[in-house]
Amino acid sequence: MKKGVKLVGLLAGLGALAFWRYKKATPEEKQKVHDFIDNAKENINKFGDELKTKAEDLKSQAETKFNEFKSQAETTAENLKEKAEEKIEEIKS
């Protein structure tokens, strides 16, 4: 058998065992499971929000740097154009 098939079979078996244990659990045990799942959801949402905030900050920083470099490039291009025009005028005269 391939590893993927074995892994799927193992996960299915674990899922079935977990489902059976949940069905046989007391209401208190079921509440613990619900609390655990709710806590995990909250942690995942917090982590996702943090990642989103960091990504937005990085995007903002990248845009700022891009605009700085763009401005520098435009200034340099204008300076070069002016120098080239001056040289052309010198050559003509």
MOVENHU-V735129 format. One record per residue. N is the residue number from 1. RES is the residue in one letter. PHI is phi in whole degrees, -180 to 180 (NA if undefined). NEAR is the number of other C-alpha atoms within 10 Angstrom. D_LAST is the distance of its C-alpha to the last C-alpha in Angstrom with 1 decimal. Layout:
BEGIN
N:RES:PHI:NEAR:D_LAST, N:RES:PHI:NEAR:D_LAST
END
This chain:
BEGIN
1:M:NA:5:86.7, 2:K:-82:6:83.1, 3:K:-62:8:81.9, 4:G:-62:9:80.5, 5:V:-68:10:83.9, 6:K:-63:11:85.7, 7:L:-64:11:83.4, 8:V:-63:11:83.8, 9:G:-63:12:87.6, 10:L:-63:12:87.6, 11:L:-64:12:85.6, 12:A:-65:12:87.9, 13:G:-64:12:90.9, 14:L:-65:12:89.5, 15:G:-64:12:88.7, 16:A:-65:12:92.2, 17:L:-63:12:93.7, 18:A:-64:12:91.7, 19:F:-63:12:92.7, 20:W:-63:11:96.4, 21:R:-65:13:96.3, 22:Y:-65:14:94.6, 23:K:-64:11:97.3, 24:K:-88:11:100.0, 25:A:-74:13:98.5, 26:T:-77:11:100.0, 27:P:-57:11:98.2, 28:E:-65:9:97.1, 29:E:-66:13:95.6, 30:K:-63:15:93.8, 31:Q:-65:12:92.4, 32:K:-61:12:91.1, 33:V:-64:14:89.3, 34:H:-62:12:87.8, 35:D:-63:12:86.7, 36:F:-62:12:85.2, 37:I:-66:12:83.2, 38:D:-62:12:82.1, 39:N:-63:12:80.9, 40:A:-63:12:79.0, 41:K:-62:12:77.3, 42:E:-61:12:76.3, 43:N:-64:12:74.9, 44:I:-65:12:72.9, 45:N:-63:12:71.6, 46:K:-62:12:70.6, 47:F:-62:12:68.8, 48:G:-63:12:67.0, 49:D:-65:12:65.9, 50:E:-63:12:64.6, 51:L:-62:12:62.7, 52:K:-63:12:61.2, 53:T:-63:12:60.2, 54:K:-63:12:58.6, 55:A:-65:12:56.7, 56:E:-65:12:55.4, 57:D:-63:12:54.3, 58:L:-63:12:52.5, 59:K:-62:12:50.8, 60:S:-63:12:49.7, 61:Q:-63:12:48.3, 62:A:-65:12:46.5, 63:E:-64:12:44.9, 64:T:-63:12:43.8, 65:K:-62:12:42.2, 66:F:-60:12:40.6, 67:N:-64:12:39.1, 68:E:-62:12:37.8, 69:F:-65:12:36.2, 70:K:-63:12:34.8, 71:S:-63:12:33.3, 72:Q:-62:12:31.8, 73:A:-65:12:30.3, 74:E:-64:12:28.8, 75:T:-63:12:27.3, 76:T:-62:12:25.9, 77:A:-64:12:24.5, 78:E:-64:12:22.8, 79:N:-62:12:21.3, 80:L:-64:12:20.1, 81:K:-64:12:18.5, 82:E:-63:12:16.7, 83:K:-63:12:15.5, 84:A:-64:12:14.4, 85:E:-65:12:12.5, 86:E:-64:12:10.7, 87:K:-63:12:10.0, 88:I:-63:11:8.7, 89:E:-65:10:6.3, 90:E:-63:9:5.3, 91:I:-66:8:5.5, 92:K:-67:7:3.8, 93:S:-95:6:0.0
END
